[in-house]
Amino acid sequence: MKSSEPKNINDAIHQTLLGLGLAEKLSQYEVVNSWTEIVGDSIARVTKTESIRDGALIVRVIHPAWRQELVFLKKELIEKINRTMKKEIVKDIIFK
């Protein structure tokens, strides 16, 4: 008879999400939900994340001048997001 060892609940949840094809959606939700912690208060105050579609994070910006500034920071922001999430989730950011 084979003994079964208890599984870590996080591992069990992760395996279930993978099996259901939901792990990527959960990661995308985590990016949207963690936006303030990832980019900091000054950027979060002038932006609002909307969604992620095909690796593109959609972000609303309150003023065109801020939008222009964030376009210059796009590469750094993408790297910071993916480094924080420990995998490549965001490939582009579209500022609106």
N, C-alpha and C positions, 0 to 999 in steps of 0.2 A: 504494500500500500504506500502510495506516495504522499509525503507530508506537504502541506501547503503552508508557506510562510506568509505572514500578513504583509500586505502591500501598503506603501505610503499612499495616503489619500490623494495627495497632489498628483502622484504618478497614475493612479487609477482614473482620476478625472481627466488628466491629459490624454491617456490612452482612449478613453471613451469619446472625448471630443475629436481625436484623430479619426477614430472609427466612424464617427458621424459626419466627418468632413467639416467640422466647425472650428478647428484650432486656428485657422487663418483668420476667420471672422473675429474670434476672441482677441487675437493679437492686434487686429485693426482697432477694435473697440478700446483696447488698453492704450493705444497711441492717442486716440481722441480724448479719452478720459484722463490721461496723464499729461496733456499738453502743457499746463501751467508748470508742473514740476520739471518738465523737460526743457522748456524754453525760457523759463523765468517769468517773474511778475511783470516786468516792463513790456515784454512782447505780448504776454497773455492779456494784458489790459487793453490792448488795441486790436486784438484778433479774436476770432471764434472759429474753432474747427467745426466743419460740417460733416465730412465723411471721407472715406477712402474708396476710390474706384480704380481697379487695375493698377495698384501701386501708387496712385496719385492722391495725395492728401489735399483736400479742398479746404481752404482757409479764407474766411471773410476778414477784411481789414477795414478799420473805421475811416481811414483817410488815404487819399492817393499818395501823399508824401511817405507815409508809413509803408504803403505797398511797395514803392520804389526801393526804400531802404531794405525791406525784407527780401526783395528779389536779389539784392547783392549778397545777402546772408544765406540764400537758399541752400547752397552746397553744404555749408557748415551745419545748418539746421537738419538736413537730411542725414548727415553723418552722425550727429548727436542723437537723433531719434533712434536710428538703427543700432548705435552703440548701446544706448540705454535699454533697448528692447532685446539686445543680444542676438539679433538676426535682421536680415534685410526685409523690412516691411514696406518702407516708403522709398520709392524710386524717383518721385518728383513731388513738388509742392506747387499747387496752383493758387495764387493769391487773387482774390476777387474784391 
